[in-house]
Amino acid sequence: MYTINKSTVVKIHEGAPGFAIIDGIVTYPRAGVEFSTDCPDEYIQMIQRARMKGWLKSVAYITEEEYTWNQLKTQNI
């Protein structure tokens, strides 16, 4: 007999509700890309082009519990 555990992780796409974290003053994305100072410019340009074309997209993973609480807080319930 197998036991299958249901994932408690939610995938949020950039632009979807819950993707941003708001601390009351500033809005921060949950995920992003940071380039090392050693990264050659041509690679940075390729990645930036891929994002502009929609070939590369940001996603964030959070637990269902955090996602649910965030949704309840934004609905002011």
C-alpha positions as CSV (number, residue, x, y, z in Angstrom):
1,M,0.0,0.0,0.0
2,Y,1.2,3.5,-0.9
3,T,0.7,6.7,1.0
4,I,0.4,9.7,-1.2
5,N,0.9,13.1,0.5
6,K,-0.9,16.1,-1.0
7,S,1.4,19.0,-1.7
8,T,0.8,22.0,0.6
9,V,2.7,24.4,-1.7
10,V,1.1,26.9,-4.0
11,K,2.7,28.3,-7.2
12,I,2.0,32.0,-7.8
13,H,2.7,33.6,-11.2
14,E,4.0,37.1,-11.6
15,G,1.0,39.5,-11.7
16,A,-1.3,37.2,-9.9
17,P,-2.9,38.2,-6.6
18,G,-0.6,37.3,-3.8
19,F,2.6,37.6,-5.8
20,A,3.6,40.8,-4.2
21,I,4.3,41.4,-0.5
22,I,3.1,44.7,0.8
23,D,4.5,46.1,4.1
24,G,2.3,49.1,4.2
25,I,4.7,51.4,2.4
26,V,6.5,49.4,-0.2
27,T,5.4,46.6,-2.5
28,Y,8.0,43.8,-3.1
29,P,7.7,40.9,-5.6
30,R,8.0,37.5,-4.0
31,A,10.5,36.3,-6.6
32,G,13.1,38.0,-8.8
33,V,16.4,37.6,-10.5
34,E,19.6,39.2,-9.3
35,F,22.7,39.3,-11.5
36,S,26.1,38.9,-10.1
37,T,28.6,41.7,-10.9
38,D,30.6,39.0,-12.7
39,C,27.8,38.2,-15.1
40,P,28.8,39.2,-18.6
41,D,26.6,41.9,-20.2
42,E,25.6,39.7,-23.1
43,Y,24.0,37.2,-20.8
44,I,22.2,39.9,-18.9
45,Q,20.8,41.2,-22.2
46,M,19.7,37.7,-23.3
47,I,17.9,37.1,-20.0
48,Q,16.3,40.6,-20.2
49,R,15.1,39.9,-23.8
50,A,13.7,36.5,-22.7
51,R,11.7,38.3,-20.0
52,M,10.4,41.0,-22.4
53,K,9.3,38.3,-24.9
54,G,7.5,36.3,-22.2
55,W,9.8,33.3,-22.6
56,L,11.1,33.6,-19.0
57,K,8.6,34.3,-16.2
58,S,8.8,34.7,-12.5
59,V,7.0,32.4,-10.1
60,A,6.9,32.1,-6.4
61,Y,6.2,29.1,-4.2
62,I,4.5,29.5,-0.8
63,T,2.7,27.2,1.5
64,E,-1.1,26.9,1.3
65,E,-1.4,28.2,4.8
66,E,0.5,31.4,4.1
67,Y,-1.4,31.8,0.8
68,T,-4.8,31.4,2.6
69,W,-3.9,33.9,5.4
70,N,-2.6,36.4,2.8
71,Q,-5.9,36.1,0.9
72,L,-7.9,36.6,4.1
73,K,-5.9,39.7,5.1
74,T,-6.3,41.3,1.7
75,Q,-10.1,40.8,1.8
76,N,-10.3,42.5,5.2
77,I,-12.3,39.7,6.7
